Amino acid sequence: MFSSEKKYYRVKERLLDIPRDYHQYGYETEIDFSDALYRLHGKWKGQTGEQVSTRNGFRRLRFTGVYGDSSSAWIPDFMLERVPSYIDDNEEADSMEELLDKAFGFDWWIDE
């Protein structure tokens, strides 16, 4: 059965449990692999994104910025932690913006 539930993941603040088999990820040297990981992690650490697709141990996440900018990136599973969506399936959202605010925890300023 197809699940319409949106999934959100946060890029971990610290890199732990890095795989040792850098050849599996297409790198010839461990130094190149480490360099690529730290650049990717440095750009996205602490950010939460909506899962768009998955492939071979990677998840494509869509990150939405404060000013409406969005971009996406393929992030390996070992860098991610699942975040609850905070969205009740039975709840009717007034707008997409409100829905995203709830998902990313920015609803503290909304008057209820």
Order of alpha helices (4+ residues) and beta strands (2+ residues): beta-alpha-beta-beta-beta-beta-alpha
